[in-house]
Amino acid sequence: MSDCKKGSILIVGRQQLIELERTGMLRGTFKPEEQMQLISACSDLAQAVEGAIHIQECVPENLDLKRKVFQDLDELMNDDVILSSSTSCLLPSRLFSGLKHVKQCIVSHPVNPTYYVPLVELVPHPETHAAVLERTCALMKDIGQSPVKLTKEIDGFVLNRIQYAIIGESWRLVHDGVLSPEDVDLVMSAGLGMRYAFMGPFETIHLNAEGLKNYCDRYNVGMKRVLSSFGPVPEFSGEVMEKINQAMSQRIPPDPENLNAQRQWRDSRLAALAKLNKDMKSDCK
């Protein structure tokens, strides 16, 4: 990493911390400048991980590249350090198998943008030691994240499996001419998303009847009928992709300036929602 790039990253980080302090969302007890003094960058792997207790790999989503990083780390590690990957879909068995320290390896998949969306999926390798899962879970909670512990690896982990189910049915609704792309998004932003912003699907149905069991007694026939009517997995290409892309591009032109502006708007809304959730939790104590 060049000195210029290191400097740019640190400047952006400082600006973000200052903004978080301004909005009352800065975590921990240290001020922005105090936190910045604890952050450094270097180009030497051994130097970067010296004295570490938890190493979080965040290189691009490329299996060969990630395996190379962990192979290099494997040679530098003792038996106490946790080796963790931020991968969003690569199975731990593909990432870590063959490493001498495989029992210390785990996937800790954060959700972007991580500061406002605190979920972290913890996915163990089949040989990951139970203590590594517990230590990682405790660390994530300590820094303000919301970890979930998968008992075993599964393709796509959990967040993407649920997300892909929603995307797949949304795609089919456009394909079948039921709704426009804009209205599919509205179903989420003005409907399901309103509830799912602070409660999950099981709590939702629990409250929508006299408890979850009563909901299933009432609606299980209808749920099974509707679910059985779902079509095949979409190709995510062709005419439907062009239609959805056109709708999205008219609303948000896919050039860097417009996309970055919309991402900034998204992050500001997520920050407001995160603060609301934080305040609601404080009110419940």
PyMOL commands that set and color helices and strands:
alter all, ss='L'
color gray80, all
select helices_A, chain A and resi 3-22+32-36+45-49+63-76+92-96+102-104+130-142+159-175+181-196+201-207+212-228+238-251+256-284
alter helices_A, ss='H'
color red, helices_A
select strands_A, chain A and resi 54-57+82-85+105-110+119-124+146-149
alter strands_A, ss='S'
color yellow, strands_A
deselect
rebuild
show_as cartoon
